[in-house]
Amino acid sequence: MLDVSSSDGTTADGIVAVSSTLVSCKAGERVISGGSSADTPNFPSLAAIRSSFKSGNGWRTVYANDSGSTMLALAYAYCLKK
């Protein structure tokens, strides 16, 4: 059975704020893949996902915000029951 878990993070406005968010699989599951998305509605070209990768038994997204407004970043993990 495949389970999708997600976690979001926000960065406040500022000059090139870099942050990350991590989502982990539940007990009895293992991560098989994942991904991410980022959104700044007012200045979408100034939001960037720097990297998205497996981290432990989850998925991590590192993102940067140079928009001067709040950014929403989403990390998601595809988890398979053992």
Phi and psi restraints in degrees (value plus and minus 20) as a CYANA .aco file:
   2 LEU   PHI    -121.0   -81.0
   2 LEU   PSI     113.1   153.1
   3 ASP   PHI    -144.1  -104.1
   3 ASP   PSI     115.3   155.3
   4 VAL   PHI    -130.6   -90.6
   4 VAL   PSI     103.8   143.8
   5 SER   PHI    -134.1   -94.1
   5 SER   PSI     129.2   169.2
   6 SER   PHI    -159.9  -119.9
   6 SER   PSI     138.3   178.3
   7 SER   PHI    -165.7  -125.7
   7 SER   PSI     122.4   162.4
   8 ASP   PHI    -143.0  -103.0
   8 ASP   PSI     139.5   179.5
   9 GLY   PHI    -163.5  -123.5
   9 GLY   PSI     131.9   171.9
  10 THR   PHI    -144.8  -104.8
  10 THR   PSI     128.9   168.9
  11 THR   PHI    -138.7   -98.7
  11 THR   PSI     116.7   156.7
  12 ALA   PHI     -93.1   -53.1
  12 ALA   PSI     145.8   185.8
  13 ASP   PHI     -82.5   -42.5
  13 ASP   PSI     133.4   173.4
  14 GLY   PHI     144.8   184.8
  14 GLY   PSI    -193.7  -153.7
  15 ILE   PHI    -117.3   -77.3
  15 ILE   PSI      92.5   132.5
  16 VAL   PHI      22.1    62.1
  16 VAL   PSI      49.2    89.2
  17 ALA   PHI     -99.7   -59.7
  17 ALA   PSI     107.0   147.0
  18 VAL   PHI    -134.8   -94.8
  18 VAL   PSI     111.4   151.4
  19 SER   PHI    -170.2  -130.2
  19 SER   PSI     159.1   199.1
  20 SER   PHI    -166.6  -126.6
  20 SER   PSI     141.7   181.7
  21 THR   PHI    -157.1  -117.1
  21 THR   PSI     126.0   166.0
  22 LEU   PHI    -148.6  -108.6
  22 LEU   PSI     115.3   155.3
  23 VAL   PHI    -141.2  -101.2
  23 VAL   PSI     115.8   155.8
  24 SER   PHI    -135.2   -95.2
  24 SER   PSI     129.9   169.9
  25 CYS   PHI     -94.5   -54.5
  25 CYS   PSI     137.1   177.1
  26 LYS   PHI     -95.7   -55.7
  26 LYS   PSI     145.0   185.0
  27 ALA   PHI     -77.7   -37.7
  27 ALA   PSI     118.0   158.0
  28 GLY   PHI      65.4   105.4
  28 GLY   PSI     -14.7    25.3
  29 GLU   PHI    -144.0  -104.0
  29 GLU   PSI     140.4   180.4
  30 ARG   PHI    -153.4  -113.4
  30 ARG   PSI     123.5   163.5
  31 VAL   PHI     -93.3   -53.3
  31 VAL   PSI     115.0   155.0
  32 ILE   PHI    -137.1   -97.1
  32 ILE   PSI     -38.6     1.4
  33 SER   PHI    -191.5  -151.5
  33 SER   PSI     157.4   197.4
  34 GLY   PHI    -193.1  -153.1
  34 GLY   PSI    -193.9  -153.9
  35 GLY   PHI    -193.7  -153.7
  35 GLY   PSI    -189.8  -149.8
  36 SER   PHI    -180.7  -140.7
  36 SER   PSI     143.5   183.5
  37 SER   PHI    -170.0  -130.0
  37 SER   PSI     139.1   179.1
  38 ALA   PHI    -162.3  -122.3
  38 ALA   PSI     129.4   169.4
  39 ASP   PHI    -168.3  -128.3
  39 ASP   PSI     110.1   150.1
  40 THR   PHI    -147.4  -107.4
  40 THR   PSI      81.4   121.4
  41 PRO   PHI     -74.7   -34.7
  41 PRO   PSI     -54.5   -14.5
  42 ASN   PHI    -103.0   -63.0
  42 ASN   PSI     -51.4   -11.4
  43 PHE   PHI    -160.1  -120.1
  43 PHE   PSI      47.6    87.6
  44 PRO   PHI     -81.1   -41.1
  44 PRO   PSI     -46.6    -6.6
  45 SER   PHI     -95.1   -55.1
  45 SER   PSI     -29.3    10.7
  46 LEU   PHI    -121.7   -81.7
  46 LEU   PSI     -13.2    26.8
  47 ALA   PHI    -126.0   -86.0
  47 ALA   PSI     111.3   151.3
  48 ALA   PHI    -157.2  -117.2
  48 ALA   PSI     115.5   155.5
  49 ILE   PHI    -106.5   -66.5
  49 ILE   PSI      99.6   139.6
  50 ARG   PHI    -101.9   -61.9
  50 ARG   PSI     -60.5   -20.5
  51 SER   PHI    -180.6  -140.6
  51 SER   PSI     138.0   178.0
  52 SER   PHI    -167.0  -127.0
  52 SER   PSI      98.7   138.7
  53 PHE   PHI    -176.3  -136.3
  53 PHE   PSI     140.8   180.8
  54 LYS   PHI     -85.4   -45.4
  54 LYS   PSI     115.8   155.8
  55 SER   PHI    -160.5  -120.5
  55 SER   PSI      88.4   128.4
  56 GLY   PHI      41.9    81.9
  56 GLY   PSI    -146.6  -106.6
  57 ASN   PHI    -126.4   -86.4
  57 ASN   PSI      24.0    64.0
  58 GLY   PHI    -176.9  -136.9
  58 GLY   PSI    -182.8  -142.8
  59 TRP   PHI    -152.8  -112.8
  59 TRP   PSI     112.6   152.6
  60 ARG   PHI    -135.4   -95.4
  60 ARG   PSI     121.7   161.7
  61 THR   PHI    -143.0  -103.0
  61 THR   PSI     110.0   150.0
  62 VAL   PHI    -130.9   -90.9
  62 VAL   PSI     110.1   150.1
  63 TYR   PHI    -158.2  -118.2
  63 TYR   PSI     138.4   178.4
  64 ALA   PHI    -144.2  -104.2
  64 ALA   PSI     127.3   167.3
  65 ASN   PHI    -151.6  -111.6
  65 ASN   PSI      91.8   131.8
  66 ASP   PHI    -138.9   -98.9
  66 ASP   PSI       5.7    45.7
  67 SER   PHI    -108.6   -68.6
  67 SER   PSI     -40.8    -0.8
  68 GLY   PHI      60.6   100.6
  68 GLY   PSI     -14.4    25.6
  69 SER   PHI    -155.8  -115.8
  69 SER   PSI     150.4   190.4
  70 THR   PHI     -86.5   -46.5
  70 THR   PSI     122.7   162.7
  71 MET   PHI    -141.9  -101.9
  71 MET   PSI     120.9   160.9
  72 LEU   PHI    -128.2   -88.2
  72 LEU   PSI     105.7   145.7
  73 ALA   PHI    -139.8   -99.8
  73 ALA   PSI     121.4   161.4
  74 LEU   PHI    -145.8  -105.8
  74 LEU   PSI     110.2   150.2
  75 ALA   PHI    -134.4   -94.4
  75 ALA   PSI     119.1   159.1
  76 TYR   PHI    -156.2  -116.2
  76 TYR   PSI     128.4   168.4
  77 ALA   PHI    -143.9  -103.9
  77 ALA   PSI     116.6   156.6
  78 TYR   PHI    -115.2   -75.2
  78 TYR   PSI      97.9   137.9
  79 CYS   PHI    -135.9   -95.9
  79 CYS   PSI     115.7   155.7
  80 LEU   PHI    -131.6   -91.6
  80 LEU   PSI     110.7   150.7
  81 LYS   PHI     -88.1   -48.1
  81 LYS   PSI     117.2   157.2
